[in-house]
Amino acid sequence: MVSRNTPALRWVEACAAAALVSLLGLLVPGDPAFVGLGFLPQILATVIIASLLGTGPGVAGCIVSAATSLGLAALAAGSFGLAAAELQHGRIPAAAALLGALAVGVQRDAMDSREKRMLERFRELVRRNGTLKETSEALVAVNGELETRVSGQRESMAVLYSRIRKMDSLDLDVLLAALLDVITVFAQAERAGVYEYDHEAKSLVLRASIGEPPPPTLPVAGSIEGWVFRNGSPFSLRMLDSYLNLSRIDEKRSILAYPLKAGELAWGVLNIQEMPFYRYGPATEKNLEIVISLAASYLKRAVDFRERVLQHPRNEVTGLPGFGELVRILGEELALRASLHASLSIVIIEVLDFEKIRFAYSGVKALGLVKSVAELGTKVGRALPFHYKEEGRLAFLLPDVDRDGASLFCLELMERIGTERWAIDGEAVRIETAFGLAAAAPGATAEALVAEAESLLTMSQGAFVARADEGADEVEDLDSP
């Protein structure tokens, strides 16, 4: 199909229009070429055609019009000779019409060319405008990303600091959960696990994980995680292209893996199995290396504490070490801090009316409530919980915390206990607590700290009893006539 704007179509239209105008001579049988009029209207029509369609189509129209008029005149005169002689009278109008068609056609072609150039320029400007708009949108997106990254870098230190603080715990489970939380923030890991080397089993044992649980145990030989542990070197997925021995033991289970150290000693492995592809890169790897190195000292403290305390018998319900372990650990911590003049505090908390709660429900459920209070205390601060003599009492050991810090710990824990919703078997339970605290002084002993904390606890109990008696007296006054 011929396009509407093609040159061929314009030529066809010009020839057809010129022939059609010349054929109007059929309406005048005596003078089909309009010679008697003194001018040739069919040639004049070609000027109009040239003005509309251009020089070429206009000249072609002139030729077609002349040929058509000559043919009609020959048919009327009976011979081409007589027709040609008759048409000689129209030489001047025909020449003028031809020159006019040429002039008008050239002008029209110039206008058409100028219009095309303007249209092309307009299209180019539109194209450039579109390109500039796309570039502008891309620059806005890049600028937004850069601003996000810059602000993220500004905030990363605060985020890292707050997350690292959560790893400052003597409870190994809390520490590992905080470590995986940091990994989730900085790498957006969707599946990861922490393995500890078990010296008896000679294998890596899973201690904590996020996402779908990974294998519970892994061999030290024949696994990427084992290679990382044995060599104390981090692993990245791209290393498979460079190290043939790693590609042989790869089981499509590791994207990134890092050795975990407790101080300077190898302890286990952090393995990341799933993470967004856009997060995988040198920047993420470097950030994780920083996190792992910062976690080493905290891991050492938690592991040392586990070896000293958690290997000893603990309460079957709460899992907390008892009073004997408290005194032993307190003595060890005082000895460690004697030369450093470091702070150490102890806080004793009693769940008042514990026996009533135990009688109303059961000993196991009442101890479950005490366990919840102990867990709440570990969330408030870096505190290590113990059972303290009686089942309704807890003791919190606060390393590197002085008396002011211990007082703040008591206030925050009291507020958290007061705002928490406590329930047993779906029934709301009200908890009242009393506190006693003591901070280590030069030459202090474990027994002296315990005695000082017990003394303040007794005073706190007395204040609660006095407050309860005042409430009872007010009720009696209201009931009396």
LOMI-960811 format. One record per residue: x, y, z of N, C-alpha, C in turn; residue in three letters. Coordinates in steps of 0.1 Angstrom, whole numbers, plus 2048, in hexadecimal, padded with zeros to 3 digits. Example, Ala and Ser with C-alpha at 12.3 -4.5 7.8 and 13.67 -1.06 7.14 Angstrom:
BEGIN
8847C784E87B7D384E8847DF84EALA;8807EA8478897F584788180084FSER;
//
This chain:
BEGIN
8097F480080080080080980C800MET;8058167F780D8227F680982C801VAL;81483180881183B81380B84780DSER;80384E8157FC85A81180586580EARG;81186581481A87081382686D809ASN;82586280283185E7F98318677ECTHR;83D86A7E783E8717DA83686B7CEPRO;83685E7CE8308577C382185A7C3ALA;81B85A7CE80C85D7CF80A86C7CBLEU;8128757CE8108837CA8118847BAARG;81A87D7B481B87D7A680E87779FTRP;80986D7A57FD86679F7F18707A1VAL;7F08767AC7E58807AF7E688C7A5GLU;7F38917A37F489C79A7F089978BALA;7F588D7877F18897797E2887778CYS;7DC8817817CE87E7817C688B781ALA;7CA89478A7C38A178A7C48A977DALA;7D08A97777D28B076B7CA8AA75FALA;7CA89D75F7C28967547B4898756ALA;7AF8997637A189B76579C8A9761LEU;7A58B37647A18C17607A18C2750VAL;7AB8BB74A7AC8BC73B7A08B5735SER;79B8AA73B7908A37367828AA737LEU;7838B573E7778BE73E7748C4730LEU;77E8C372777C8C87197728C0712GLY;76F8B47177658AC7107578B2711LEU;7568BC71A7498C371B7488CE711LEU;7538D170A7528DB6FF7588D46F2VAL;74F8CD6EA7548C66DF75B8CE6D4PRO;7578DB6D375D8E36C976B8E86CCGLY;76E8EA6D977B8EF6DD77F8E86EAASP;7828DB6E97868D36F57928D76FCPRO;79B8DF6F57A78E46FC7A68F2701ALA;79A8F87007979057057A09106FFPHE;7A490E6F27AD9186EC7A59256EAVAL;7999256E77919316E579093A6F1GLY;7939356FD79193D70979D94770ALEU;7A89457037B394E7047BD94970EGLY;7BA9407177C393A7217BF92C723PHE;7C89247287C591672A7C2913739LEU;7B691173C7B290E74A7B8901750PRO;7BA8F77467C08EB74B7CE8EC74FGLN;7D58F57487E38F874C7E4900759ILE;7DA90975A7DA9107677D7907773LEU;7D08FD7707CE8F377B7DB8EC780ALA;7E48EB7767F18E577A7F98EE783THR;7F78FB7827FD90478C7F890179AVAL;7EB8FF79B7E58FC7A87EB8EF7ADILE;7EC8E57A47F18D87A87FF8D97ACILE;8088E27A58168E37A98168EA7B7ALA;80D8F47BA80D8FA7C780A8F17D2SER;8028E77CF7FE8DD7D98078D17DALEU;80C8CC7CF8138C07CF8228C17CCLEU;8278CD7C78358CF7C58388D07B6GLY;8458D37B384A8D67A68498CA79DTHR;84E8BF7A184D8B379983F8AF795GLY;8368AD79F8298A979B8228B4792PRO;8258C17958208CC78D8248CB77EGLY;8318C977B8368C776E82F8BB767VAL;82F8B076F8288A476981A8A7766ALA;8138AF76E8058B276B8048BB75FGLY;80E8C475D80E8CC75080F8C3744CYS;8188B974581A8B073980E8A8737ILE;8088A27417FC89A7407F08A373BVAL;7EF8AF7407E48B873B7E68BC72DSER;7F38BF7287F58C271A7F28B6711ALA;7F78AA7157F489F70D7E589C70CALA;7DE89D7177CF89B7177C88A570ETHR;7CC8B270F7C68BC7077C98BA6F8SER;7D58B66F57D98B36E77D18A76E2LEU;7CF89D6EA7C88926E67B98956E3GLY;7B389D6EC7A58A16EA7A48AA6DDLEU;7AE8B36DB7AD8BC6CF7AF8B36C2ALA;7B78A96C37B98A16B77AD8996B4ALA;7A68956BF79988D6BC78F8976B6LEU;78F8A36BB7858AD6B57888B16A7ALA;7958B36A47998B869679B8AC68CALA;79D8A169179E8956887AD892685GLY;7B689B68A7C58976877CD89F692SER;7D989A6957E28A069E7E88AD698PHE;7EA8AE68B7EF8BA6857E68C6687GLY;7D98C46847D08CF6867CF8D3695LEU;7CF8C969D7CE8CC6AB7DA8D46B0ALA;7E78D06AB7F38D76AF7F28E56AAALA;7EE8E769E7ED8F56987E38FD6A1ALA;7D88F76A57CE8FF6AC7D49026BAGLU;7DC8F96C07E18FC6CE7EC9056CELEU;7F29096C27FD9136C27F99206C8GLN;7EC9236C77E79306CD7E89306DDHIS;7EA9246E27EB9246F17F99226F6GLY;8039256ED8119236F181592C6FDARG;8119396FC81594270680E93F714ILE;80093C7147FA93872180092B726PRO;80392271D809915722817917728ALA;81F92072182C92372782C92A734ALA;82293373482093B74181C93174CALA;81392874980E91F753819915757ALA;82191174E82C90875183690F75BLEU;83A91C75784392476083D92676DLEU;82F92976D82892B77A82991E783GLY;82691377C826906783834904789ALA;83F90778184C90578684F90E792LEU;84B91B79184E92479B8469217A8ALA;83991E7A683191A7B283690D7B8VAL;83A9047AF83E8F77B484B8F87BCGLY;8559007B78619027BE85F9087CBVAL;8569127CC8539187D984C90E7E2GLN;8449067DC83D8FC7E58478F27EAARG;8508EE7E185A8E47E68638EA7F1ASP;8668F77EF86E8FE7F98678FE807ALA;85A9018068529018128518F3818MET;84F8EA80F84E8DC81485B8D781BASP;8668DB8148738D881A8758DE827SER;8728EB8288738F383586A8EC840ARG;85E8E883B8558E284585A8D584AGLU;8608CD8418668C18458728C384ELYS;87A8CD84B8858D08548808D4862ARG;8768DC8628718E186F86B8D5877MET;8638CC86F85D8C08758688B787BLEU;8738B587387E8AD8778858B3883GLU;8868C088388C8C788F8838C589BARG;8768C789986D8C58A486D8B78A9PHE;86E8AD8A086F89F8A587C89D8ADARG;8878A38A88948A28AF8938A88BCGLU;88C8B48BD88B8BA8CA8828B28D4LEU;8778AC8CE86F8A38D68778978DBVAL;87F8918D28888868D589288A8E0ARG;8988968DE8A289A8E889B89D8F6ARG;88F8A38F58878A5901884898908ASN;88088E90087D88190688A87B90DGLY;89587C9058A287790B8A687F917THR;8A488C9178A789492389E89192FLEU;89188E92B88888A93688C87D93CLYS;8908739348948669398A1868941GLU;8AA87093B8B78729438B4879950THR;8AB8839508A788A95C8A1880967SER;89887796289286E96B89D864970GLU;8A68609678B185796C8B985E976ALA;8BD86B9748C587297D8BE87498ALEU;8B187698A8A98789968A986A99EVAL;8A885F9978A885299D8B68509A3ALA;8C085399B8CE8519A08D185A9ACVAL;8CC8669AB8CE8709B68C786B9C3ASN;8BB8659C18B48609CC8BB8549D2GLY;8C084B9CA8C88409CF8D48449D6GLU;8DB84E9D08E78539D78E485A9E4LEU;8D98619E58D58679F18D185C9FCGLU;8CB8529F78C7847A008D4840A05THR;8DD83E9FC8EA838A008F2841A0AARG;8F284EA078F9857A108F3857A1DVAL;8E5859A1D8DE859A2A8E084CA31SER;8E0841A298E2834A2F8EF832A35GLY;8FA838A2F907838A35907840A41GLN;90084BA41900854A4D8F984CA59ARG;8EF845A568E783EA608ED830A63GLU;8F682BA5A8FB81DA5C90381CA69SER;90A826A6D912826A79908825A85MET;8FD82DA858F482CA908ED81FA90ALA;8E981AA848E380DA838EC802A88VAL;8F9802A839027F8A879057F9A96LEU;906805A9C908806AAA8FC800AB2TYR;8F0803AAE8E57FEAB68E47EFAB4SER;8E77E9AA88E67DBAA78F27D4AAEARG;8FD7DAAAE9097D4AB59067D3AC4ILE;9007DEAC98FD7DEAD78F47D2ADBARG;8EC7CDAD28E37C2AD58EC7B5AD7LYS;8F87B5AD09007A9AD19087A9ADEMET;9087B4AE590F7B5AF29077AEAFDASP;9077A1AFC8FF799B0690778CB09SER;906788B1690D77CB1A90576FB16LEU;8F8771B118F0766B0D8F3764AFEASP;8F9758AFB8FD755AEE8F2755AE4LEU;8E6750AE88DB750ADF8D675FADBASP;8D7768AE58D3775AE28DE77CAD9VAL;8EA779ADB8F577EAD38F377AAC4LEU;8F176CAC28F0767AB58E476DAADLEU;8D976EAB58CD774AAF8D0783AABALA;8D778AAB38DB798AAF8E4798AA3ALA;8ED78FAA28F678EA978EF78CA8ALEU;8E5782A8A8DD780A7E8D478CA7BLEU;8D0793A858C879FA828D17A9A7BASP;8DD7ABA7F8E67B4A788E97AFA69VAL;8EA7A2A678EC79DA5A8E07A0A51ILE;8D479FA578C87A2A508C77B1A4CTHR;8CC7BAA548CC7C8A528D57CBA46VAL;8E27C7A478EC7CBA3E8ED7C3A31PHE;8E87B6A318E87AEA258DA7AAA21ALA;8D07AEA288C27A9A258C279AA23GLN;8C9793A2B8CA784A2A8BC77FA2DALA;8B8776A258AB76FA268AC761A2CGLU;8B875CA2C8BB74FA318C974EA35ARG;8CC74CA428DA74BA478DA743A54ALA;8E673EA578E8736A638F5738A69GLY;8F6736A76902737A7E906729A83VAL;911724A80916717A84921718A8ETYR;921710A9892C70FAA2933701AA0GLU;941702AA19486F5AA09476EEAADTYR;9426E1AAC9416D8AB794D6CFAB8ASP;9556D1AC39626CAAC49606BBAC6HIS;9556B7ACC9526A9ACE94E6A2AC1GLU;9446A8ABA93F6A3AAE9486A5AA2ALA;9516AEAA395A6B2A989526B7A8CLYS;9486BFA8E9406C4A8393A6D1A87SER;9346D8A7E92E6E5A8091F6E3A84LEU;91B6E9A8F90D6E7A949066F4A93VAL;8FA6F4A8E8F2700A8C8ED705A9ALEU;8F0712A9C8EC718AA98E1723AA7ARG;8E0729A9C8D5733A998D4735A8AALA;8C8739A868C573AA788B9744A76SER;8B8749A698AD750A658A874AA58ILE;89B74BA55896745A49894736A4BGLY;89472FA3F892721A4089F71BA46GLU;89D712A518A870DA588B2705A4FPRO;8BF708A508C9701A488CC6F4A4FPRO;8D56EBA498D86DEA4F8DD6E0A5DPRO;8D86D7A678DC6D9A758EB6D6A77PRO;8F16CEA6F9006CCA719066CBA63THR;9136CFA6391B6CFA579296CAA59LEU;92E6C2A5093C6BDA529466C8A51PRO;9516C7A5895C6D1A579636CFA4AVAL;9646C2A4596A6C0A3895F6BDA2EALA;9616C3A229576C0A1894B6C9A17GLY;94D6D5A1E9426DFA1D9486EDA1CSER;9416F6A16946704A1594870AA23ILE;93E707A2C93F70CA3A94B707A41GLU;94D6FAA3F9596F4A459666FAA40GLY;9666FDA33972703A2D975711A33TRP;96A718A3596B726A3B970724A4AVAL;96B71BA5196F719A5F97E714A60PHE;98270BA5798F705A5899A710A54ARG;996718A4A9A0722A4599F730A4BASN;994732A5399273FA5999174AA4EGLY;98B747A4398B750A3797C751A33SER;97775DA2F96A75FA2B968759A1DPRO;95C755A1995874FA0C94E758A06PHE;95075A9F89467619F09437589E4SER;9377599DF9337519D493C7529C8LEU;94175E9C594975F9B99577589BAARG;95A7549C696774C9C796673F9C1MET;95A73A9BE95972D9B795F72D9A9LEU;9607399A396673A995975739996ASP;97B73C9A298973D9A39907319AASER;98872B9B298E71F9BA9867139B7TYR;98D70A9B09876FE9AB9836F59B7LEU;98B6F49C19886EC9CD97B6F09D4ASN;9786FD9D496C7029DA9606FE9D1LEU;9616FF9C49566FB9BC9536EC9BDSER;95D6E49C195A6D69C29526D39CFARG;9546DA9D994D6D89E69406E09E7ILE;93E6EA9DE9326F29DF9256EA9DDASP;91C6EC9E590F6E69E59036F09E3GLU;9076FB9DD8FD7069DA8F670A9E7LYS;8FE70B9F18F870E9FE8FD71BA04ARG;9077219FE90E72DA0490F7389F9SER;90B7449FD90E7509F591A7579FCILE;919759A0992475FA10925757A1DLEU;932755A2293474EA2E940755A35ALA;940756A4294A75DA4A94E755A56TYR;95B754A5995F74DA6595B756A71PRO;956750A7C953757A8895E753A93LEU;96275DA9996D75BAA3968760AB1LYS;96C759ABB96975DAC9976763ACEALA;978770ACC985776ACF98E773AC3GLY;99976CAC59A2768ABB9A175AAB7GLU;998752ABD997744ABA98B741AB1LEU;98D738AA8982734A9F97772EAA7ALA;96A732AA495F72DAAB954726AA2TRP;95272CA97947727A8E94772EA81GLY;93B72EA7A93A733A6D92C73AA6CVAL;92C746A6591F74CA6191E749A52LEU;912743A4E910740A40903746A3CASN;90474EA308F8754A2A8F574CA1EILE;8E8747A1D8E473FA128DB746A08GLN;8D3750A0D8CA757A048CB766A07GLU;8CC76F9FC8CC77D9FE8C87839F1MET;8C378F9F08C07969E38CD7979DBPRO;8CB7959CE8D77969C58DE7A39C5PHE;8D67AE9C68DB7BC9C68E37BF9D2TYR;8E27B79DD8E97B99E98F77B29E9ARG;8F87A99E09057A19DF90F7AA9D8TYR;91A7AD9DF9247B69D992F7B99E4GLY;93A7BF9DF9457C29E89417CA9F4PRO;9387D49F29347DD9FE92E7D4A09ALA;9257CCA0591E7C3A0F9287BAA16THR;9317B4A0E93B7ABA149437B2A1EGLU;9477BFA1B9507C6A249487CAA31LYS;93C7CEA2F9337D1A3B9327C5A44ASN;9307B9A3E92E7ADA4693B7AAA4DLEU;9477ACA479537A9A4D9557B2A59GLU;9517BEA589527C7A649497C2A6FILE;93D7BEA6C9347B9A769397ADA7DVAL;93F7A4A75945797A7B95079BA84ILE;9597A4A809647A7A889607AEA95SER;9557B6A959507BCAA19497B2AAALEU;9447A8AA593D79EAAD947794AB4ALA;954794AB095D78AAB695E78CAC5ALA;960798ACA96279AAD8955797AE0SER;94979AADB93D796AE293B787AE2TYR;93F781AD793D773AD694676CAE0LEU;952771AE295C76BAEC95676CAFALYS;950778AFD94B779B0B93F76FB0DARG;93676EB0392B765B0492F757B05ALA;939753AFD93E745AFE945742B0BVAL;94D74CB1095474AB1C94A748B28ASP;93F751B27935750B3192E743B31PHE;92B73EB25924731B2492C726B2AARG;939727B2794271CB2D94371DB3CGLU;942729B4194372BB50936728B57ARG;92B72BB5191E72BB58914721B52VAL;911722B4690671BB4090870CB3FLEU;915708B419176F9B419136F3B4FGLN;9116FBB5990D6F6B668FE6F5B66HIS;8F96EDB708EA6EAB718E26F7B72PRO;8D76F7B6C8CE702B6C8BF6FEB70ARG;8B7707B738A9704B768A26FEB6AASN;89B6F3B6C8956ECB6288A6F4B5BGLU;8836FDB62878704B5C87D711B55VAL;885719B5C889726B57896725B4FTHR;89E71AB528AB719B4B8B5723B51GLY;8B3729B5C8BC733B628C572CB6CLEU;8D2731B6D8DB72CB778D6731B85PRO;8DB72AB8F8D672DB9D8DF736BA5GLY;8DC737BB28E3740BBB8F173DBBCPHE;8F5730BBD90372CBBE90B731BB2GLY;90572FBA690C734B9A90E743B9AGLU;90474ABA0905759BA191075DBA9LEU;912757BB591D75ABBE92A757BB8VAL;92B74CBB1938748BAB93C752BA0ARG;932754B9793575DB8C93876CB91ILE;930770B9B93277DBA094077EBA6LEU;945774BAD953774BB295D775BA7GLY;95B76DB9C96476DB9196577BB8AGLU;959780B8895878DB8295F798B8AGLU;95D798B979647A1BA09737A0B9FLEU;977794B9F986791B9E98C797B91ALA;984795B86989799B799897A9B78LEU;9807AFB7F97F7BEB7F9877C5B8AARG;98D7BDB939947C4B9E99F7CDB99ALA;9A77C8B909B37D0B8B9AF7DAB81SER;9A47D8B7B99F7E2B719967EDB76LEU;9927EBB829887F5B8997C7F6B80HIS;9777EBB7A96C7ECB7195F7EAB7AALA;9547EFB749477EFB7C9417E1B7BSER;9397DEB859317D2B869267D4B90LEU;91A7D0B8C90E7D2B959067C6B95SER;8FE7C5B9F8F47BABA08E77C0BA4ILE;8DC7BAB9E8CE7BFBA18C67B2BA5VAL;8BF7B3BB08B67A8BB58A87ADBB3ILE;8A07A5BAD8927A9BAB88979DBB1ILE;87F7A1BB8875797BBD86779ABB8GLU;86178FBB3853790BAF84B78EBBBVAL;845799BC083D799BCC831790BCBLEU;82D78ABD6822781BD6823776BCDASP;830771BCB832766BC282B759BC7PHE;82B757BD482574BBD981674BBD6GLU;80F757BD6801757BD27FF753BC3LYS;808758BBB807755BAD809746BABILE;813740BB2816732BB180A72ABB6ARG;80472EBC17F9727BC67ED727BBDPHE;7EB733BB77DF735BAE7E072DBA1ALA;7EC72BB9C7EE724B8F7F6717B91TYR;803718B9180C70DB9481A712B95SER;82370AB9A83170EB9B83770FB8EGLY;834707B8483A707B77836714B70VAL;829718B71824724B6A829730B71LYS;82A730B7E83073CB8583E73EB81ALA;846733B80854734B7C855739B6ELEU;84B735B6584B73AB58849749B57GLY;84274EB6184075DB6284E763B66LEU;85575DB6F862762B7486C761B68VAL;86B757B60874756B54871761B4BLYS;864765B49861770B4086777DB45SER;86777FB5386D78BB5887C78BB56VAL;88277FB5789177EB55894782B46ALA;88C77DB3D88E780B2F88C78FB2CGLU;882795B338807A4B3188C7ABB36LEU;8927A7B4189E7ADB478AA7ADB3DGLY;8AB7A2B368B67A1B2C8B47AAB20THR;8A87AEB1E8A57B7B138A77C5B17LYS;8A57C8B248A77D6B298B57DAB28VAL;8BE7D1B2C8CC7D4B2D8D47C7B2BGLY;8E27C9B2B8EB7BEB2A8EC7B8B37ARG;8E27B0B3B8E17AAB488E179BB47ALA;8E7794B518E7786B528DE781B5DLEU;8D377AB5B8CA776B658CE769B6CPRO;8CB769B798CC75DB828C075BB8APHE;8BD74FB8F8B474DB9A8BB751BA7HIS;8B3758BAF8B975DBBC8B2756BC8TYR;8B874CBCD8B3744BD88A5740BD7LYS;89B749BDA88D745BD9889746BCAGLU;87E73EBC787A73DBB987474ABB3GLU;86F752BBC86975FBB887376ABB6GLY;87F767BB888A772BB789376FBABARG;89877ABA58A2779B9B8AD783B9ELEU;8B977FB998C5788B9B8CA78BB8DALA;8CD797B8A8D379BB7D8E27A0B80PHE;8EB79AB798F979EB7A8FB7A8B6ELEU;9007B4B719027BFB689117C2B66LEU;9187BCB5D9267BFB5B9287CDB56PRO;9327D4B5B9367E1B5692B7EBB58ASP;9237EAB629187F3B6591A7F7B74VAL;91A805B7691C809B8490E80BB8BASP;90E812B96901813B9E8F681BB96ARG;8FB826B908F182EB888EB825B7DASP;8F481EB768EF815B6B8E580BB70GLY;8E8805B7C8E07FBB828D2801B86ALA;8D380DB8B8C6814B8E8BD816B82SER;8C481BB778BD81DB6B8B7810B65LEU;8BE805B678BA7F8B638AD7F4B6BPHE;8AD7F7B788A27F3B808957FCB7CCYS;897808B7988C811B7588680CB68LEU;88F809B5E88A805B518837F7B52GLU;8897EEB5A8827E1B5C8757E2B63LEU;8747EBB6D8687EDB7485D7F3B6AMET;8617FCB62858802B588537F7B4EGLU;85C7EFB498587E4B4084F7DAB46ARG;8527D7B538497CDB5A83B7D3B5CILE;83B7E0B5F82E7E6B628257E8B55GLY;82C7E9B4A8247EBB3D8227DEB36THR;8297D4B3A8277C7B3381A7C0B37GLU;8137B9B2E8077B2B3180A7A4B35ARG;8097A1B4280C794B4780078BB48TRP;80177FB447F5776B457FA767B47ALA;7F2760B4D7F4751B4F7E774AB4BILE;7E7742B417DB73AB3C7D1744B38ASP;7D574FB327CC759B2C7C6762B37GLY;7CA761B437C5769B4E7CF773B52GLU;7CB780B527D478BB557DA789B64ALA;7E778CB657EE78BB727F5798B74VAL;7F379DB807FA7AAB848077A6B8BARG;8127ADB8781F7AAB8D8247B7B94ILE;8287B5BA182E7C0BA883C7BBBABGLU;8467C4BAB8547C0BAD85B7C9BB7THR;8657C3BBD86E7CBBC687C7C9BC1ALA;8847D3BC38927D3BBD89C7D6BC8PHE;8A87D0BC78B37D3BCF8C07D3BC6GLY;8C97DBBC98D57DCBC08E17DFBC8LEU;8ED7DCBC28F97DFBC89047E0BBDALA;90D7E9BBF9187EBBB59257E8BBCALA;92E7E2BB493B7DEBBA9447EABBDALA;94A7E9BC99547F4BCD9617EDBCFALA;96C7F4BCF9797EEBD197A7E5BDDPRO;97E7D9BDB97F7CFBE69727C8BE9GLY;9687CBBE295B7C5BE595C7B6BE2ALA;9547AEBE99537A0BE794579CBE2THR;943790BDD93678CBD892C78CBE3ALA;930787BEF927787BFA922795BFEGLU;92B79EBFE9287ACC0291E7B2BF8ALA;9207B0BEB9177B5BE19097AFBE3LEU;9097A2BE58FC79BBE78F47A0BF3VAL;8FC7A2BFE8F67A7C0A8F07B5C08ALA;8F87BEC018F37CCBFF8E67CCBF6GLU;8E67C4BEC8DA7C3BE38CE7BEBEBALA;8D17B4BF38C67AEBFB8C07B9C05GLU;8C97C1C0B8C47CBC148BB7D5C0DSER;8BF7DAC018B77E3BFA8AA7DCBF5LEU;8AA7CFBF289E7C8BEE8947C8BFALEU;89A7C5C068917C5C1288A7D3C14THR;8927DEC1188C7EBC128817EDC08MET;8847E8BFC87A7E9BF186D7E2BF4SER;86F7D6BFA8637CEBFE85B7D6C09GLN;8627DCC1285B7E3C1D8537EFC17GLY;8597F6C0D852801C078457FCC00ALA;8467F0BFA83A7EBBF382F7E7BFEPHE;8347E1C0982A7DDC138237E9C19VAL;82B7F4C1B826800C2181C806C17ALA;81F806C0A81680CC00809803C00ARG;80A7F6C017FE7EEC017F67F0C0DALA;7FC7F3C197F57F5C257ED803C24ASP;7F480DC1E7ED819C1C7E1818C13GLU;7E2810C097D680DC017CB807C08GLY;7CF7FDC107C47F6C187BD800C22ALA;7C5809C287BF812C327B581CC2AASP;7B9820C1E7B0829C177A3821C13GLU;7A4815C1079880DC0D78F80CC19VAL;79580AC2578D809C31787816C34GLU;78E821C3278882EC3577C831C2CASP;77D82CC1F77282EC16766825C1ALEU;76881AC2075E811C24757814C31ASP;75E81CC3975981FC4674E829C45SER;744829C4E738833C4D73D841C51PRO;
//
